[in-house]
Amino acid sequence: MNLTPSSSFLAALTTRFQALQQRIQQLPPAGARPLTVAGRVSGWVTARATLALAGLPGVAITPEAVHIHALAARGLPLNQVLETVAHTLKDAGCLRGWRNELLDVVGEGQVLGVIERAALRPLGLLTRAVHLNAWTPDGRLWVARRSATKTTDPDMLDTLVGGLAGAGESLDTALLRESYEEAGLAPQVLGGRTPVRVITRMNRHLPEGYQVEDALVSECVLDAEVRPVNQDGEVSEIMALDIEDVWARILADEFTLEAELVVLDSLMARLRT
């Protein structure tokens, strides 16, 4: 395959990427209300979650929006209110599992507090997903196959590394952590990677709520002797695929939506250089 900027392959990649962009830009679900946290616009609460939170201390519901705030007079700091919100949503069956992981609650560009990861989608809160596209010296792309036991997208192909930034984590710290957990890559083998950059913000419906997520990526070429090995049991296979094989698997819808977005972005960038 002739991988040049003028090739029909680049045009096909661009068309696929543009179609994918349309799929990941959806308005909030019907019945969802804007959410403010500590007075800052932060998310979109599903109708089901709104009903579950009615009457909860630190939660005010109006016809136009849902507001979560601290109750200083009652000794309830914001994070305690957010913790109660998460448990209330769990008891009401609004969550997809429980992760025992805290993520930042972000509103208007500021970190306001922390909350259980599983509660992010019913509240439509912003998450930040960091990905690593790692290449071999001869131009193959390392990809991972998600474990069959994953609750989302089991057995599908994924970027070599991908995961959400945790509470208080910088994007670089999150990427390095995920790189070791998912591929056994130590920081020293990633020294030549590119800075983490935003590809797009996804807004799409999920069964449990609304995904508002920044997709970010860093790129690197791993030395020939480096062999990624999963550490956390969430990956069943890691393989290096040539570009033709990657493209064929994209067309066969073998990649997760997020992974396809990140991989397409990388392929287009490489063809344009």
C-alpha positions in Angstrom: 0.0 0.0 0.0 1.3 3.4 -0.9 1.0 5.4 2.3 1.4 9.0 1.0 -0.6 12.1 1.8 -2.1 12.1 -1.7 -3.2 8.5 -1.5 -6.8 7.4 -1.5 -6.0 5.7 1.8 -5.7 9.0 3.5 -9.0 10.1 2.0 -10.7 6.9 3.3 -9.2 7.4 6.8 -10.5 11.0 6.8 -14.0 9.9 5.7 -14.1 7.2 8.4 -12.9 9.7 11.1 -15.4 12.3 10.1 -18.3 9.8 10.3 -17.0 8.6 13.7 -17.0 12.2 14.9 -20.7 12.5 14.1 -21.4 9.4 16.1 -19.7 10.7 19.2 -21.4 14.1 19.3 -24.9 13.6 20.7 -27.1 15.9 22.7 -27.9 15.0 26.3 -30.5 12.2 26.8 -34.1 13.2 26.8 -35.2 14.3 30.3 -31.6 15.1 31.5 -31.1 18.3 33.4 -28.0 20.4 33.7 -25.9 19.8 36.8 -24.1 22.3 38.8 -21.6 21.4 41.5 -20.5 24.1 44.0 -22.2 26.6 41.7 -20.4 25.6 38.6 -21.9 24.0 35.5 -20.5 20.4 35.6 -22.7 17.9 33.8 -26.1 16.4 32.8 -28.1 14.3 35.2 -30.3 11.6 33.8 -34.0 11.7 34.6 -33.7 8.5 36.6 -30.8 9.8 38.6 -32.7 13.0 39.3 -35.5 11.1 40.8 -33.1 9.1 43.0 -31.5 12.2 44.4 -34.7 14.0 45.3 -34.7 15.2 48.9 -31.0 14.3 49.5 -29.1 16.8 51.8 -26.9 19.0 49.6 -29.0 18.4 46.5 -31.4 21.0 45.2 -33.6 20.1 42.2 -35.4 22.7 40.2 -37.4 22.3 36.9 -34.3 23.7 35.1 -31.4 22.0 36.8 -29.9 19.9 39.6 -27.6 21.6 42.1 -25.1 19.8 44.4 -23.4 21.8 47.1 -21.8 21.6 50.5 -23.8 22.1 53.6 -21.4 23.9 55.9 -24.1 24.6 58.5 -24.6 20.9 58.9 -21.0 19.9 58.8 -21.3 18.3 55.3 -18.3 19.2 53.1 -18.8 18.8 49.3 -16.9 15.5 49.0 -19.1 14.0 51.7 -22.2 15.1 49.8 -20.8 13.6 46.6 -20.1 10.4 48.4 -23.7 10.2 49.6 -24.8 11.0 46.0 -22.9 8.1 44.6 -24.2 5.6 47.2 -27.7 6.8 46.7 -27.4 6.3 43.0 -26.0 2.8 43.6 -28.9 1.9 45.9 -31.3 3.1 43.2 -29.8 0.9 40.6 -28.5 3.8 38.5 -24.9 2.7 38.4 -23.1 0.1 36.3 -21.2 -1.6 39.0 -19.0 0.0 41.6 -15.3 0.6 41.0 -13.9 1.8 44.3 -12.0 4.5 42.3 -12.3 8.2 42.8 -12.3 10.6 39.9 -12.2 14.4 39.9 -15.4 16.3 39.6 -14.7 19.1 37.1 -16.9 22.2 36.5 -16.0 25.1 34.3 -12.4 23.9 34.1 -11.9 23.7 37.8 -11.6 20.6 40.0 -14.3 20.9 42.6 -14.2 17.5 44.4 -14.1 13.8 43.9 -16.6 11.0 43.4 -16.9 7.3 42.8 -16.0 6.5 39.2 -19.3 4.6 38.5 -21.3 7.7 39.3 -19.8 9.8 36.6 -22.1 8.7 33.7 -25.5 9.1 35.4 -24.4 12.6 36.4 -22.9 13.4 32.9 -19.6 14.5 34.5 -16.4 15.1 32.5 -13.8 12.3 32.4 -10.3 12.4 30.8 -9.1 9.3 29.0 -5.4 9.0 28.2 -4.2 6.7 25.4 -0.8 5.6 24.2 -0.3 4.7 20.5 3.0 2.8 20.5 4.7 1.8 17.3 7.4 -0.7 16.4 10.6 0.6 14.6 9.4 -1.0 11.4 6.0 0.8 11.4 3.6 -1.6 13.1 1.1 -0.5 15.7 0.9 -2.3 19.1 -2.8 -3.0 20.0 -4.4 -4.8 22.9 -7.5 -7.1 23.0 -9.7 -6.4 25.9 -10.4 -9.3 28.3 -13.6 -11.3 27.8 -14.5 -10.5 31.4 -14.5 -6.7 30.8 -18.0 -5.2 31.5 -17.7 -2.9 28.5 -16.6 -3.9 25.1 -15.2 -7.4 26.0 -12.9 -9.1 23.5 -12.7 -5.9 21.3 -9.4 -4.4 20.1 -8.1 -1.4 22.0 -5.2 1.0 22.0 -2.2 -0.5 23.7 -2.8 1.7 26.7 -6.0 3.6 27.6 -7.6 4.6 30.8 -9.1 7.4 32.9 -7.1 9.9 34.9 -7.9 9.3 38.6 -8.6 11.9 41.3 -5.7 14.3 41.7 -3.6 12.7 38.8 -2.0 14.8 36.1 -2.5 13.5 32.6 1.2 12.4 32.4 1.0 10.6 35.7 -2.2 8.8 34.6 -0.6 7.8 31.3 2.5 6.4 33.0 0.4 4.5 35.5 -1.8 3.0 32.8 1.2 2.2 30.6 2.6 0.0 33.3 -0.7 -1.6 34.4 -1.8 -2.4 30.9 1.4 -3.0 29.1 4.2 -3.4 31.6 6.0 -0.4 30.2 8.3 1.4 32.6 8.8 5.2 32.3 12.3 4.9 30.9 11.1 3.1 27.7 8.6 5.9 27.1 11.1 8.8 27.3 10.7 9.7 23.6 6.9 9.9 23.6 5.1 13.0 22.4 3.2 15.3 24.9 -0.3 14.3 25.7 -2.8 16.1 23.5 -6.5 16.3 23.2 -8.1 14.7 20.1 -11.7 15.6 20.8 -14.4 15.7 23.5 -17.0 12.9 23.2 -20.6 13.4 24.1 -22.6 10.3 23.7 -25.4 8.3 25.2 -24.6 5.2 27.3 -27.1 2.8 28.9 -26.3 4.3 32.4 -26.2 7.9 31.4 -24.2 10.4 29.3 -20.5 10.1 28.5 -18.7 13.5 28.4 -15.0 12.6 27.9 -11.9 14.2 26.6 -9.9 11.7 24.5 -6.2 12.4 24.7 -3.2 10.6 23.2 0.6 10.4 23.3 2.7 8.6 20.7 5.9 6.7 20.8 8.1 4.2 19.0 9.2 1.4 21.3 12.6 -0.1 20.9 12.7 -3.4 19.0 13.5 -5.4 22.1 10.5 -4.1 24.1 7.6 -6.5 24.4 4.5 -5.1 26.1 3.0 -7.5 28.7 -0.3 -6.9 30.5 -0.1 -6.6 34.3 -3.6 -6.1 35.5 -5.5 -9.0 33.8 -7.7 -6.7 31.8 -6.1 -7.6 28.5 -6.1 -11.0 26.9 -3.7 -10.4 24.0 -1.2 -7.8 22.8 0.0 -7.8 19.2 1.8 -5.6 16.7 -0.2 -5.1 13.5 0.9 -3.6 10.2 -1.2 -0.7 8.9 -3.1 -2.7 6.4 -4.2 -5.1 9.1 -5.2 -2.3 11.4 -7.3 -0.7 8.7 -9.0 -4.0 7.9 -9.9 -4.5 11.5 -11.2 -1.0 11.7 -13.5 -1.7 8.7 -14.6 -4.9 10.4 -15.6 -2.9 13.6 -13.2 -4.9 15.8 -12.0 -1.8 17.7 -13.8 0.0 20.5 -15.3 3.3 19.4 -12.7 5.3 21.5 -9.8 3.2 20.3 -10.8 3.6 16.7 -11.0 7.3 17.1 -7.5 7.5 18.6 -6.0 5.1 16.1 -7.5 6.9 13.1 -6.1 10.2 14.4 -2.7 8.7 14.6 -2.8 7.1 11.2 -3.9 10.3 9.6 -1.1 12.3 11.3 1.6 9.8 10.2 0.4 10.0 6.6 0.5 13.8 6.6 4.1 14.0 7.8 
